[in-house]
């Protein structure tokens, strides 16, 4: 199951890396993603690409537990509108319920949150179903860190988990993580989880304004390659005109295999991209913030004349006429 998350799930990664002497530009260059993605936190990002970013960030600063270290400064309430909605629940129990109902729709797919109570201890777990493996451990550390922050939002800043269950291997790794999490760590767990006193479920948090999900479209589950291509091309557009070879690499496919998959779905890379460019062009024209030349460059066209010809082909009218209407 291919998963997607929002770029906001990476949290304050830029400041965290650079204050430790690393380069966020080098990290994004090594994983072949546009750095501008960090300025567009609501964009969907393939979950396995987030795995890779965290893996390379750990290598960049020499931290085998980078996900947990980054997790110390992340905030559940800053996970776009979804995080604000969860953190704004009246109680911790309500926040856990909201996260379970909204995660796959508004923040991250191919991810399972589960909650249960055993002998007076509450257990909140997170599991990633995406097949990507490289960097998964770092992402699991970051994921459980968000759960810890979610509980701490209601339990108070001094709160620490009763137990953190981690997929780390062996007692040595667990001991190292205990220093980061400031809590006991159980190693070799099947999924990452945080345990706490069940009495905390009734803890209340500060009231917050209900977020506007209308400005943050849901992340639909990707059911076909057409949707994968559209989401990845949206990311590529941050730096220029999307290329099929780049999209194919991100999907771990050859160019020809991707073309055949799209053909079976009755479309092609060019038709998917044309639809995406058309929607983006119309949105930019309606905003009236950029000139035609700026819009053309933003969409990867060499000049406004090329863009105007494409727009006329899509809509039957020139961009200037569309603006006038």
Secondary structure by P-SEA (a helix, b strand, c coil): cbbbbccccccaaaaaaaaacccaaaaaaaacccccccccccccccaaaaaaaaaaaaaaacccaaaaaaaaccccccccaaaaaaaacccaaaaaaaaaacccccccccbbbbbbccccbbbbbcccccccccaaaaaaaaaaaaaaaaaaacccccccccbbbbccccaaaaaaaaaaacbbbbccccccccccccccccccccccccccccccccccccccaaaaaaaaaaaaaccccccaaaaaaaacccaaaaaaaaaaacccaaaaaaaaaaaaaaaaaaaccccaaaaaaaaccccaaaaaaaaaaaccccaaaaaac
